[in-house]
């Protein structure tokens, strides 16, 4: 499932008459780059979740015959969030569902991600991209008012949500139909029910094409 329904407000005016997933990276639409990566990984059946300027996406990709795959579309009449849109999928899905935001440029190894999900017997796997932040100041560690230590301009490392998920069909049944639900809210909800959620670290190239600076960066870096 490729999420391609966003308005791309931060990329206006580029997205005023063009949906964000069709913005070009060195001559090729971003969503086509993503599609080709999944095809190269052996995936043949796709759903596109569309909303804003959806007719342009449907006209461009059609039923997928051009790429030798099957593409179906789910339409959000109103924004439902990444997790909420999953209720629009057919109810007979029996295999784990691979989901990716349609504004992500990455060189993640998709087959490794799938195997990671299977080998860990996870209910949900989400990808995390390492993000480093260097503090411009010395950071003080305190216990109440008591000084413990100080580290001069430390670097902090975190995993940020990379917008790529694998979800088992049993989890889809827990989502309320036609209600807005973001993926973080779904993850927090099912964690309370003790479902197994694992994080797959991405060390490969990853970039969120959500603002103009990153779009220009992608055009310089992507090959």
C-alpha positions in Angstrom: 0.0 0.0 0.0 1.5 3.3 -1.1 0.1 6.4 0.6 -0.3 9.0 -2.1 -3.2 11.2 -0.9 -1.5 14.1 0.8 -1.9 17.7 -0.2 1.8 18.6 0.1 1.1 22.0 1.6 4.7 22.6 2.6 5.7 22.3 -1.1 3.2 24.9 -2.4 3.1 26.3 -5.1 4.7 23.2 -6.7 1.8 21.1 -5.5 -1.0 23.5 -6.4 -1.7 21.7 -9.6 0.5 18.6 -9.1 0.1 16.0 -6.4 3.2 15.6 -4.3 3.9 11.9 -5.3 4.1 13.1 -9.0 6.8 15.7 -8.3 9.9 14.7 -10.3 13.3 13.7 -9.0 15.7 14.0 -11.9 13.0 13.4 -14.5 11.0 10.7 -12.9 8.0 11.0 -10.5 8.8 10.2 -6.9 6.0 7.6 -6.7 7.3 5.8 -9.8 10.7 5.6 -8.2 9.1 4.0 -5.2 7.0 1.6 -7.3 10.0 0.4 -9.2 11.9 -0.3 -6.0 9.1 -2.6 -4.8 8.8 -4.2 -8.2 12.5 -5.0 -8.1 11.9 -6.6 -4.7 9.4 -9.0 -6.3 6.1 -7.4 -5.3 3.4 -7.6 -7.9 0.2 -6.3 -6.3 -0.2 -2.7 -5.2 -2.8 -0.5 -3.6 -2.5 3.3 -3.9 -4.3 5.4 -1.4 -5.3 8.6 -3.2 -7.2 11.8 -2.4 -5.8 15.2 -3.5 -5.6 15.5 -7.3 -6.2 11.7 -7.4 -7.1 11.7 -11.1 -3.6 12.7 -12.1 -2.1 9.7 -10.2 -4.7 7.3 -11.6 -4.2 8.6 -15.2 -0.4 8.2 -14.9 -0.2 4.7 -13.3 -3.5 3.2 -14.6 -3.9 -0.5 -13.6 -0.1 -1.0 -13.5 0.1 -2.9 -16.8 2.9 -0.7 -18.1 5.1 -2.0 -15.2 3.8 -5.5 -15.4 2.0 -5.3 -12.0 -1.5 -4.9 -10.7 -2.5 -1.5 -9.2 -5.8 -0.9 -7.4 -6.9 2.4 -5.8 -8.6 3.2 -2.5 -10.1 6.7 -2.3 -10.2 8.8 0.9 -13.3 11.0 0.6 -11.9 12.7 3.7 -8.4 12.5 5.2 -8.3 9.4 7.4 -4.6 9.3 8.4 -2.2 6.5 7.5 -3.8 3.9 9.7 -7.4 5.1 9.2 -7.1 4.6 5.4 -6.3 0.9 6.0 -10.0 0.3 6.6 -10.7 1.1 2.9 -8.7 -2.0 1.8 -10.5 -5.2 0.9 -11.5 -7.3 3.9 -10.0 -10.5 2.5 -6.3 -9.6 2.8 -4.6 -12.6 4.3 -0.9 -11.7 4.0 1.2 -9.1 5.9 0.7 -5.7 4.3 3.7 -3.6 3.4 2.9 0.1 3.7 5.0 3.1 2.6 4.4 6.8 2.5 4.5 8.2 -1.0 6.9 11.0 -0.2 9.8 8.9 1.0 13.0 8.5 -1.0 15.1 5.6 0.4 17.4 2.8 -0.6 16.0 0.4 2.1 16.5 -3.3 1.3 12.8 -4.2 1.1 13.4 -8.0 1.1 15.5 -7.7 4.3 12.7 -5.7 5.9 10.2 -8.4 5.0 12.4 -11.2 6.3 13.0 -9.2 9.5 9.3 -9.1 10.1 8.8 -12.8 9.5 11.9 -13.9 11.5 10.8 -11.8 14.5 7.3 -13.1 14.4 6.1 -9.5 14.7 2.5 -8.2 14.5 3.8 -4.9 13.2 7.3 -3.9 12.0 8.2 -0.3 11.5 11.3 1.2 10.0 13.4 3.7 11.9 16.1 6.0 10.4 18.9 7.1 12.6 18.8 10.8 13.3 21.7 12.6 15.0 21.5 15.9 16.8 24.5 17.8 18.1 23.6 20.2 21.0 25.3 23.6 20.7 25.5 23.8 24.5 26.9 21.9 27.4 24.2 19.5 28.8 23.9 19.2 32.6 22.6 16.1 34.3 20.9 16.8 37.6 19.2 14.9 40.4 16.8 17.3 41.9 19.1 20.3 42.4 22.2 18.2 42.8 24.7 18.3 40.0 25.7 14.9 38.6 27.7 15.6 35.4 28.1 17.9 32.4 28.8 16.9 28.8 30.0 19.6 26.5 28.1 19.8 23.2 27.0 16.1 23.1 25.5 14.3 20.1 22.2 12.6 20.6 21.1 9.7 18.4 17.5 8.7 17.9 15.5 6.5 15.6 12.8 8.6 13.8 9.8 7.1 12.1 10.8 6.4 8.5 7.2 5.9 7.2 7.6 2.3 6.1 5.6 -0.5 7.9 4.6 -4.1 7.7 1.3 -5.0 9.4 -0.4 -8.4 9.9 -4.0 -8.7 8.8 -5.2 -9.4 12.4 -4.2 -5.8 13.3 -6.3 -4.3 10.5 -9.5 -5.6 12.2 -8.8 -3.4 15.2 -9.1 -0.1 13.3 -12.5 1.7 13.4 -14.0 2.2 10.0 -14.2 5.8 8.7 -12.4 7.4 11.7 -9.2 9.4 11.4 -6.2 7.5 12.9 -2.5 8.2 12.4 0.0 5.3 12.6 1.6 6.4 15.9 -1.9 6.3 17.5 -2.5 2.8 16.2 0.9 1.6 17.4 0.3 3.0 20.9 -3.1 1.4 20.9 -2.0 -2.1 20.0 1.0 -2.0 22.3 -1.4 -1.8 25.2 -2.8 -5.1 24.0 0.7 -6.6 24.1 1.0 -7.2 20.4 4.6 -7.6 19.2 6.0 -4.4 17.5 9.6 -4.4 16.3 11.7 -1.7 14.8 13.8 -2.3 11.7 16.8 0.1 11.5 17.5 1.8 8.2 21.2 2.7 7.6 20.7 3.2 3.9 19.8 6.5 2.3 16.5 8.0 3.6 14.9 11.3 2.9 11.4 12.7 3.5 10.4 14.8 0.5 8.1 17.0 2.6 9.6 20.5 2.1 11.3 22.3 -0.7 14.8 22.1 0.8 14.6 18.3 0.8 13.2 18.1 -2.7 16.1 20.1 -4.0 18.5 18.0 -1.9 17.0 14.8 -3.5 17.6 16.2 -6.9 21.3 16.7 -6.1 21.8 13.4 -4.3 19.6 10.7 -6.0 21.0 8.6 -8.8 
